[in-house]
Amino acid sequence: MQIRQTCSRLFQRLGKTISTDTRPSAVEIAANSADVCIGKFCYELPEMSNAGEAGRDESEDLRDCDTFQLLSHFLDYLELTCPDWEYSANCINVADYLDQLCVNIQTSSKSKNFIDSVDFLLAATYLQRLSEYGVPFSHQSLRSLILVALMEACKFHEERSPRNSFWSAVGGFSLADVNLLERQFLAAIRFRLAVSPDDLTALLRDLTDFASLGPEERGGSAMARRFHLPPPRPLPASFSR
């Protein structure tokens, strides 16, 4: 009941914008999705000035919403399942990247409350569709993938979304890389941006269940099955997160 009420509030703004999706037959993808390798770009996550803080209500921190926290928990696990994952004290993990990305979005003077809790669910759905089409996740690509997934969620769902140059600035990637990544990302998910409310409700339920499980149980969770995830790699004794 609580999940249904939460989703009802989340979907009030959607109206008929999000409808049951069918694969667009007019779109032809030349490359096999299993051979697509996207998102491996260099980045340098900036710390934005707080020029926009004065006009922002601190009670509306993006990181306080349930969907952000649920997505962050899952991304933390997803990263550990990547075949090229290696612990490095000098490398920001993907959950911390998402956290800093939201801080940068909110502290930018160009930010005008264009993102809400539904966008995190849409971004997670787009990542799942990458998995459905056989696009592998890697430790190197996850940061750019979550950036472009959130960017496309905002463009599809919100009435106003900033330009790619904004996402380049807050995400720490060059504009050329963001533009290229967007084209590759959309091709890889077959331009399937529409998501039904029922699908988002089911995703929210699975994310909630995932967050309630212990580390040993998450490998058998519905979220792990959604993404066809292998068991996470053993962690070094010195690792803590």
Secondary structure, 3 states (H helix, E strand, C coil): CHHHHHHHHHCCCCCCCCCCCCCCCCCCCCCCHHHCCCCCCCCCCCCCCCCCHHHCCHHHCHHHCHHHHHHHHHHHHHHHCCCCCCCCCCCCCHHHHHHHHHHHHHHCCCCCCCCCHHHHHHHHHHHHHHHHCCCCCCCCCHHHHHHHHHHHHHHHHCCCCCCHHHHHHHHCCCHHHHHHHHHHHHHHCCCCCCCCHHHHHHHHHHHHHHHHCCCCCHHHCHHHHHCCCCCCCCCCCCCCC
